[in-house]
Amino acid sequence: MTTSLLAKEYPIDKIFSNDYAFSIPNVQRPYSWTEENTEVLLDDLLEFIDNSSTNNINEMNPYFLGSVVLIKEDGPDSQVLDGQQRLTTLTILLAVLKHLLPEKANEIKGFLYEEGNSLRGTPDRFRLTLRDRDAEFFREYIQADGGIDKLPSEVKVENDSQQQIVKNTLLLIKRLSNISQEERTQLATFIIMKCYLVVVSTPDFDSAYRIFSVLNDRGLDLSHSDILKAEIIGKLPKKEQDKYNDMWENAEEYLGRETFNELFSHIRMIYRKYKLRSTIIKEFRDYVKPSEKPKEFIESKLVPFSNALKYILEMNYKSANFAEEINNQFFWLLKVDNSDWVPAAILYLSRNENEPKKLLKFFTNLERLAMGMMILRYNINQRIERYRNLLIEIEDDKNLFIYESSLQLTNEEKRLIVKQLDGDLYQMKKVRLPVLLKLDSLLSDGQASYNYERITVEHVLPQNPQEKSQWTVWFPNQETRDDYVHKIGNLVLLSRQKNSQAKNYEFDKKKEKYFSSKKGVSSFVLTSQVLNEKEWTEDTLKQRQEKLLNKLIEHWRLTHES
């Protein structure tokens, strides 16, 4: 049997008519067009009208709005598989025009809903029905008469989708209030008569999804989580789709749309264990294979992994024991200049969520490994190979705390890390700040907090001291200055950018004007220690260098193991 497929362009006059009753299936992603997306659409429409060679709408060229993909049989009922963002925004735009054109309200409202008939016993039927979570909200505040009057004071939003509906509505009200009544009327007429959508419809899900996939493989604005959602939940029996759709969307709302999308990259890595060689969608299908057991994937992988990622990113793991220490390890892991460690972190955390003692031991070691590889400037291939082996060991329930484990630094790695730390740390731009913050934390016994808008790394001995200054008396030899100037012992932290001229002050003045706050102290132990020094000589620097380096060696266990 051949499935019929229809594709034809229609004006909005036809789209929002009795021929169609659009509904957004619950498996679809939430409404997510931003104010920027909405404003671009409005600007395009107004510019198109303004640039037309005639003011007669009937003589203007048509404006193409894109396409929608529908599951539609003989009647008006039409499930929207692709195009809900455009249909929803167009509905908001028409509702705002109805609000701002009271003399045209009765004419415009016919494009928002079909009026019911009391003799027939039929209620108002809205042209577009959003997902269950947002449908009532959209009807009350956008489609129904007087709904927009309630914005924003009387509205209570429950999710990001509803928040975006309100923001876009208020944006359109503001923009359209600044043009004349005549221009608003012209815009409404142009949208209804001259704006076209290509409607692609087919009566079954599988063929509609194939069309949807082709369109999105060619660049329409859908994330891989959106495409996988339709695919995975579409494999479930109809009676179970709402339940698992709610679980999926709860996870998405819990993490936020952008972070939720990133989660799929981490899940792909857990299964694939190699650098991405194709697309996330393809490798997810080939290696994760969520459509084979969709319920198991959502219950046992998606939800636990999203919870674990949330704990890590927000540093809010909760437990009666060790929670503060575990969250502190998350803080330092998030200072690492890459996220390659995240898949191993969420896998281990999801498997051991109720064992805080094991979690603390694991994340203490993971922070050491991630920081160590960052200090050694391992490239992405080296990092992924290391984490690939660690993922395998976690899955195989191997002992991760013996010297041979991928979680542990080798003796050679420890030797090289110490060499790097004892070298010109300042020259390692992506490394210096995380290392110095860690060191400052160790010196303060973990009591310091680092919630500053800006933290900079500064030199005590200037890079280019002025001739005949005290600096050149203490360090007369250029070679000696070059040897020490960029090392840990000569570096301090400041919570604000200082005047560049002050960097070359004499030591006493530098302490007073450059390193001190208004209260005469510094927010950082590293810097406060310098304030307590009376002079800054080679011996001072040598002792400080040794002391600070040993602090890091002790903390990260960088001594040789036999």
N, C-alpha and C positions, 0 to 999 in steps of 0.2 A: 504494500500500500504506500503511495506517495504522499508525503506530508505537504499540504498546501502552504505556500509562503507568499505573502503579499507585501509589497513595498511601494509606497506611493507618498508623494508630498501633499500636505494639506495645510491650509491657513489655520491660524488659531481659532477663527470663527467656526471651523469644522472640528478642530481638536477638542475644544471645550463646548461640546454640544451633546445632544441626547444620543449620539452615535457611540460615545465612549463614556465609560464609568471607570476611571483609572483607580487602581489600588496598588499600594506598595507592599509587597510580601514582607513578612517579618524577617525573612532571611537576608533582606537587603541591608546594606550599611545605613547608618543614620544620615539624616540631612546634614551636610557639612560645608556647604558653600559659605565662604567668608564674606565680610563686607567688601573686600577687594574684588572678589569674583562678581559680586552683585553690582558694584559700582562700574566695573568694566562693561558688563552687559548694558547697563543704563546709558553709559557714555557712548557706547557703540550705536545704540538705537537713536539717541538724540543727534549724534554726529551724522548718521546716515540720512536722517530727515533733513537736517540743516544743509547738507551737501547736495540734496536732490535739486534737480533743475526746475522743479515745479512744486507748488504748494497744494496741488490737487492730489489727494491720497490715491485716488483711482489710477492716476497716471504715473505714480512712483514705481520704481523697480521693486521687486520682492526682496525681502531680507531673510536669509536662511539661518535658522537657529540650531541646526544639527539634526540628530536622529533620536528616535526612541525605539526600543525593542520590546514588543509586547507578547504575552501569551493570551490569545484572544480567539474565541470560537465565534459562533454566529451572532450572539447578542452583544450588548454594549460592554459587558464586564471585561475589563482589560487589566491583567497583572503586568506591572511595569518591571521588566528585568533590567533595562538600562534606560536612563533618561530622567530619573526622579529628581535630580538636582535642578535641571532646567524646568521641569513641570512645576515643581514646588516654588521656585523663584518667580516664575511667570505668574503663578497664582497669587503670590504675595504682591507682586507689582500691580496686578489688576485690582486686588483688594485695596491697595493704597490709593490707586486712581479713583476707585469708587468712593473712598473716604474723602478725597480732596475735590471730587466733582459731584456734589450732592444732587445737582440738576440732572446728572447722567447716571445716578446710582441705580435706578431701576433697570436701565439698559445694561449696565456692566454686571450686575449681580447674576444675570442669566449665564454668565461665563464662569461663575463661581459655584453655582448650584442650580439644579432643576427644582423649581417650586413644586411642592406637594399639592395634591388635590384631595380636599376633604370628602368630596362625593365618591371618589374612587378609593378613598382610604389610604392614599399613598403619602408618605412623609417627604420632606425636602431630601433630595439626593444630591450630595456634593459631587462635583466633577472629579475631584481628587481626594482620595482617602490615604493618609499616611499610615505608616506602621502602627500597630496597636499602641505602642508606648507614646506616640505623639499625635494620634488621630484626633482624640477629643480636644487636646490643647489647640491644635491647628484649626479645628472647627470653631471653637469658642472665641479665639482671639484674632483669627485672620479671616475665615470664610463667612462667618455669621454676621448678620447686620449688627452694627454697633460694637463689634468685637475689638476693633482697633482702638476705639475710644478708651478702652480699659488699659491700654499700654502707656507707660510701663508700670505705673503705680500699683495696679491691682493684680498684676500677674505674678505667679510663683512658678519658676521654672524648675524642672526636676532632672534635667540632663543637659549635656552639651548641645544636642540637637535643638531643643527648645530655646536654649540661650541664643543660638545662632539665628533662629527664626525671628526672635525679638530684635536682635541687633540689626538684621538686614531690613526688617520692617521700619525701624526707627531711622535708619540711614535713608531709605527711599522716601519716607515722609519729609525728612529734612531737605533732601535734594529737590524733590518735586514741589516743595513749598516755595522754592526760590525761582520758579519759572511761572509764567503767566497762566491764567485760566485757559486761554486759547491754546497755548503750547501743550498743556496737559491734555486737553481734548484731542488735539492733533496726535499726540503720542498714543493715547488709548485707541483711537481709530486706526492708526498705523499698525499697532500690535495685532489687533483683531483681524484686519483686512489684508495686511501685506507681510506679516511674519509667518514663515512656513517651517514646519517640521516634517522630516521624512519618517513616516510610520512604517516600521518593519514588524509584521505580525505573523505568528504561526500558532497553531492550536495546541502544541505540546511543549513541555519544558525542555526536553533534550535538544530539539532543533533550535529553540529560542536561545538556549545556552550556548550552542555552537556559534550562532551569530554574534551573541554577546562577547564570546571569547575572541573571535576574529577581530571585532571592532576594538576591543581593549588591547589586544596584542599590537594593534597599530597606533596605540598612543593616547587613547582617551584617558581621562584623569580618574583612574581607579587604582587603589593600592593592591598589592598581592594578597593582603588579608581579606579584602572585599571579594576578590575573585575566588579565593579558596573557601571563603564562607559559603558562597552560593553553591559551590561544588560539593562541599562536605555535607552541609545540612540538607542539600537537595537529594542526597543519597538515603536519607532517613525516611521512614514511613511518615505519611502526612500527619498522623495523630501524635507523633513524637517531635515534630519539627519545632513547635512553639517552645517546648520545654528546653531543648538544646539550643535554640536560638537565644532564649533568655540567658542561659549560662554563658554563651559566647559574648553577648552584648554586655553582660555584667562585667566580664573580664576586660572588655574593651573600654568601658566607662571607668573601671577601676584604675586602669593604667593610663588612660588618655589615648586618643587615636594614634598619635605619632609614635609613642612608645610601644603601643600594642603592635603596630606594624613592624617595629624593630624586633619584637619578640620572635617573629617568624624567621628572621635571619639567624637568631640564636638557636632556635629549635632545629633549623636545617643543619647547623654546624654540629649539634649534638648527635644527629643521625649520620650525616655525611662525613664529618671529621676531616674534611679537606677544604681548601680555599674554593670559593665559588668559581665554577668553570663554565656554567651555562647561565640560566636565569633562576632566581629564587623559586618561581612558580614551578618550573620544570624539575628542579632538583628536589623540591618538596614532594612533588608527585612521585618521583622515581625512588626516593630514599625514605621519606617519612611515611608515604602511602596512607594518608589519613582517611581517604574515601573507602578503604577496604574495611576499616572498623571505626566508623565515625563517632559512635558513642564512646568507645574506649579512648579515642584520641582526645575528645573534648573533656571527658571526666578525669582521665589519668595523666594527661600531658598538658593540654592547653590551660586548664584551670590551675593546677599546681604550679606550673612554670610561671604563669602570670602573677600568682601570689608571691612566689619567690623573687621575681624581678622587682615587684613593688617593694618588698622588704628591703632589698638591696639599695635601690635607687633613693628611697626615702629614709633609709637607715632607721627603720621602725620595726625591726623584729621584736616580738614580745615573748617573754618567758619569765618564769619565777627566778631563774638563775642565769647569769652570764649575758643577759640581753644587752646591757650597756657596753660590755666588752666586745660583743659580736658586732653591734652597730658601729662601734669605733673602728673595727677592721673594715667595714663597708666604707666608712669615711675615707680611709687611706687608699683603699682600692680605687675609689672614684677619682683620686688624684693622679692615677696612672694615665699616661697620654694615649692609651688605646683601650678598646673594650673587648679584646680577644679573650680575656679571662672570664667574661660573663657566662658563656655557655656552661663551663665547668662549675661555676658558682651556683647557677640556678639548678643544675642537675643535682649537685650534692645537697643543696638546701632543701629541694623538694623531696629528696629521699630521706632526709634526716631532720625534718622540721621540728620534731618533738624531742630531739636529743641535743640540747644546747651545749653540753660539754664537748661532744664530738664536733659540733659546728665551730665552736671557738678554736679548737685545735686546728681544724681544717683551714679556716679563714685566716688565722695567724700565719700559717704556712703559705697560703695562697698569696697573701699580701707580700710576704718576703720574696716569693718567686716572681710575682708580677713586677714589683719594684726592682728586683735584681735584673730582670731582663730589660727593663726600661733603662737602667743605669748602663748596661752593657750595649745598649742600642741595637738589640736584636731586631732584625727585619721581620716583616710580616710572615714570611715563609718559615723562619726559625721559630717564631712564636706559635704559629698554627701547628707546626709539627709537634712542639712540646705539649700544647694543650690537647692535641689529638690523642697522644699517648695517655695523658691524664684522664681524658674522657673514657678511654677504654678501661683504665684501671678502676675508675669509679664504677662503671657498669659491671665489671668483673668482681667487684667488692674486694679488691686487693688491699693490702696494708699500705697506706699512703705515707706512713710516717717512718719508714726505714730509708736508709741512705740511697738504696737503688731505685726508689720511686721517682716518677717524673715530677712529683710535687716538690721534691727536694733539690736544692742546689748542689752541684758537684763541687769537689774540692777545687778544680780548675776555675769554675765559675766564681767561687768565693774569692779566690786569689785575684782574679781579674776585676771583680767588683771593688775590692779594697784598693787595688791600683788606681781605678777610676776615681774613687772617692778621695784618694790622696793626691790626685792630680788637679788640673785646672777646672774645677767644677763649674765656675762661672761661665766658661765657654760652652758648656752643655746646656743650651737654652731651655730645652723642654724638661730637663732633669733637675736643674738647680733649685727651683722653687719647691717642688714636692719633697726633695731630700732635706732642704733646710727647714721646712715646716715640720717634717717628721723629727728632725733633730731638736728643734725648739720644743716640740711636744714632749720628747723624752726628758729634756732638761727641766721641764715644768711638772714632771710626773703625771703628764696627761691632763693637767688642770687648765691648760690654755685653750681658748676658743679662737677660731679664725674666720669669723663672720664679717670680714672687711670687704668693702667694695673693690679695693685695690691693695695688693701687697707687692712690694718691689724688693729686689735683691740689690744691696749696695755694698761698696767697698769701704773698708776702714782706711787702710793705706791706699791713697789715690792711684789710679792707673797712670796719671801723668802729673806727679807733684811739681810744684813750682820750684825753680832753682833757688838755692839758698834758704829753703824752708826747713823747718824742723824735720820734716820727712826725709830730706836728703842727708841730714845729719845722722839720723837713725839708720837710714838705708843708703849709704853713699855709693854703693855698687849697683849699677843698673841690672846686672845679671841676678843679683839677690832679690831685687824688687820684682823682676819678672818671674822669679821662681815662686814667690809667695803671693803676689797680688790677687790671683784668681782662685786661690785655694780656700777651702772651707773656713780655715782659721781667720781669714781676712774678710769674711762676708757676714753681713747682718741683714735683718729684715726690717722694713718700714711699712707702715700701713697707709702711706701716701707718697706720691711722687714729690721729691724735693727739688728745690732750685738747683739747676745744674752747676751754677757757679759755686754753690756751697760744698760741692764734692771735693774741692781742693783746699778747703779751710785747714788751718793748723789743727792739731788733734784736740786741744782743749776747746777751741771755738766750734769745731765740728761736732763734738759731743753735745755742746750747749745748743747750737743752732740747727744741727742736722739730724742728730739721733734722738734728741729728747722731745717729749711732747710738752704741752703747756704746763703740765704738772711736774715736769722735770724728770719723768721716768719714761720707759718705753713699754709698749704692749707685748714685746717679745723678750724672752729670757736671753736669747742669743745677743740681742742688742743691749740689754741691761747689763750684761757681763762686761761689755766694752766700756760702758759708762763708769764702771767701778775701777777701771785701769787708769793709772796715772801717766803712763807712757806706753808707746806702741813700738817696741823694738823688735829686732829679729828674735831675741830670746822669748819675748812675750808671745810672738806669733807661733814660734816653734812649739812651745808648751801648749798653747791653745789648739793648734792643729792636731797634736797627738791626743789630747784629751777628747776633742770632738770626734775624731776618727774612731777612737776606741769605744766611744758611746754607741756608735752605729755598728761597729763590729760585734759588740756584745748583744745589742738588740736583735740584729739579723743573723746572729750565730754564723759569723763569717770566718771562724777559725777552722783549720784543717781537721778532718775526721779521719782516723786511721781505720 
